[in-house]
């Protein structure tokens, strides 16, 4: 603001502004709010280890439960992101055995691939 006052005085425009203006600090509060929001986003990304979402060479698989109770699997390989919905219907058809999955006492699922 002091630079603006110099320019006005030189041009012959002497507009008096009050230094005690209560709205002069609002801009600083808005800037502080933006900095806080950005810091909060960075904290959330690092807490949930989501930095790999921005890495073009990373591979991520996220499984989440939607509001309606359906399970969704979100996979990211390189720059491609796919979302699959899991249904409760039994699959039928032909295929090959790839391995065995076990549920541990604590609820963790462990997949053991078959040796080739």
BELVENBEL-V746163 format. One line per field, one symbol per residue. burial: + if it has 9 or more other C-alpha atoms within 8 Angstrom, else -. Layout:
BEGIN
burial: ???
END
This chain:
BEGIN
burial: ----+--++-----------------------------------++-----++----+++---------+++++++++--------------------------------------
END
